[in-house]
Amino acid sequence: MALLKSAKSGRPMPLARQVYDELHKRILRFELKPYQVLSEASVSEMLGVSRTPAREALTKLAENKFVDVVPQRGSQVAPLRLEDLDRSQFMREALEVALLRRAMSSGEGAALVKGLRKEITLQRTYVTFEDTESFYASDEAFHGLIAEYAKQPSVLPEILRLKDHMDRFRHLMVAAVEDLDTIIKQHIAIADAIEAGDEALAEERMIKHLRRIFDYIDEARDKFPDYFEQSEEHVRAAR
């Protein structure tokens, strides 16, 4: 596994962090499926690293609820759990609504709206070319602009951390049910409310946007039932 460079210092990132990032990415994208066994040995072989960074990465993934440690079975990719989604969405909503209020009181609403509409234009292009990864990068930039104009750019890493479990559901929804045009329409509605200076309407539209993920859960479970948390009886029967 080739060493990566950190964006800020140019120094190589610790190997355990690189292993964590790679496994985390594969879990989010369902390249590693729920309930798939992940041992130190399998990770070492998969990524060409020793067992020490593999063990450290698995420990961190378990702390962040992306890996479960099962007695007599070892580590396995955690299934999708609605409690993880609910917690992540609740905390993200509280933070982003507060940032929206502060951004709208910054006196720079026109500049913020200009930036938001630029991202919306990019998102339309990405949908046309079916470039989902770039679309969601622009989606993050859209929300990042609000934090920037709230004068709280340092909050962005926390938002990204809170989004982790939401992002996992999001990748599943893209494969199953989500309509990216709906996201664009909601982004436009948020930008329109900010431009009008209507804080209450902007908050209402932001909350609706952040809660949209709950609209798709039943459909996603119907399409991918094995990805969601199963009862112990179901797990035993599947062995």
N, C-alpha and C positions, 0 to 999 in steps of 0.2 A: 504494500500500500504506500503510494508516494506521499511524502510529507507535504502538507499544505502550508501556506504562509498566512500569518494573521494579517488582517487588513490594516491594522494601525501601526504595528511595530515592524512588520516584515520578518519577524522571527517565527520559526516553526512552532505550530501549536503543539501542546502535549499530545502524545500519541493516543492516550486514553480519551481525550476530548475529540480527536478525529474519529476514533472508533465509535464513540457515542453519537456524534453528528451523523455518521454514515448509517448506523443502525436506526437512529431516530427518523431519518429521511425515508428509509425503506419501510419502516413501520407505518409512517403517515401515508405513504403511497400504496400501501397494501402489497408491496413487493415481498414483505414478510407478513404472513397472514395471522390473524388471531388464533391463538392456541398452538401456533408453530413452536416447537421446542428450540430453544437457543442455549446451548451449552457453551462453556468456555472453549471447549475443543472445536465446536462447529464454527464459532465466531472467529477463532484463530485461523482455521482453515479457509473460511470464506474471505477474510480480509488480509490474510498473509501477515498476521502479527502474532506476538507471543501471548501467552495466557494472561499475563498480568494486566495489560491494558484492556484485554477482553473482559476480565473479571471486574475491573473498575468501571468500565462502561455499562456492564449489565447491572451493577449495583446502583449506578446513577439512574438508569432507566427504570429500575424497580422503585426508587425513591419518587420518581415523577409519574409513576403509575402506568408506564408503557410496557412493563414486563412484570409478570407475576412469578414469585418463587413458590413452587408447589412441593410439599413434602413428598419424598420418594420419587419425584419426577424431575426436579431441578427447575430451571427457568424456562418460561414460555412467553410468547407475545400475549399481552393482555387483550381480552376481548373488548369490544365497545361497551361502555357502561353509561347509562343515561345519567347517573349521578355525577360522573366526571364532566359530561357535557353541560349539565345544569349548573354546576359550580363554576366552570370556566365562563359560561355565558353570563351568569349573574355578576361576577366580578368585573368582567370586561364591560358590561353595560354601565355599571356604576361609574367606572373610570372614564369611559368615553363620553358619557353624558356630561360629566363634570368638565371635561376638556372642551366640549362643544360650547358650554355656557361661557367659559373663560375666553375662548377664541372669538365668540360673538361680541364680547365686551371689550375686545382689544383695540377697536377703532380701525382695524385693518380688514374689515369684512370684504371689501371690493377685491383686494389682492388675494384673499383666501378663496373667494368664489372663482376668480380667474384660474387659480391653480387647480381647483377641483374640476372645473370644466375641461381643463387640459387633460386631466387623467381620464375623464369620461370619454373624450374623443379617442384617446388611446385604447380604452376598453372596447369601444365599438370596432376599432380596427382589429384588435385581437380576436374578437368574436367572429368577425368575417373570415379570418384566416385560421380559425379553430386553434388558436394558440392559448391553451388554457393556463399554462404556467405563467406566461407574460401577463395574462389577464389578472391573475391573482396577485402578481407582483404589483401591478397598478392599483389593485384594490387596497393593498397594504399602504401604498403611497398616498392614496386618497385619504385614508384614516390618519396616516402620519402627518399630513398637512394640517389637520385640525389640531393635533398635539403641538406642532411647530408654531402655529399662530396663537395657541394658548400659552406660549412661552414655556412649554414643558417638554422639550424634545427628549430629555433624559427618561421620560416615562415610556418612550417607545419600546425599549427592550422588555419592560414589564407587560405591555400590551401583547407583544409577540409571545411571551411566555404563557400568558393567559389564553392565547388563541390556540395553543398546542392541541388540546383535545378537540376544540372546534374544527381545527384544520383537518384532523383525522376524519371526522364526520364529513367534512366538506369534500375531501377527495372521494369518499364513498358516494356522496350525493351527485357529484359530477358524473360518475359512472352510472348512476341510477336514475335520478329524477330532476336535478336542479336545472333551472332555466337561467342562463347567464343574462339574458335580456331583462329579466326581472330585477336582477341586481343593478343593472345600468339605470333602469327606470327609478329605482329607489335612490340611487346616487343623485340623479337629476332632481328628484323631489327634495332631497336634503339641501342641495345647492340652491334651489329656488327659494326655499324657506330662509336660508341664511342671507341670500341676496335681498329678500324682502324685510330682513331684520326682525322676523317673527320667531323669537326664541322658543316659545311654547310649541309652535308648529314644527320647528326644526328638531326639538327634543322628541316629539311624538313620532316623527318620521325616522329619526335615528333608532329609537327603541324598536319600532316595527322592523326596521332593517336588520338589527342585531338579533331579533327573535325569529327571523324567518326560518332558521335552521330547524326549529321545532315543527314546522309545517310538513317537513319531509320525512320525519322519523319513521312513521308507520310504513310508508312506501319503501323506505330503505330496508327496514326489517323484513318486509315481505320478499324483497329481491335477494337479500343477503342474510338470511336467518342465522347461518353458522358463524357470522362475524360478531354477533351480539352475545352478551353474557348469557350462559346457559345454566340451568339448574344442575346441581350435583348429580341428580338422577340421569339427566340428559348426557352429562359428560361420561358417566360410567357406562351408559348404554352405547355410547359412540366408540368406546375403546375396543 
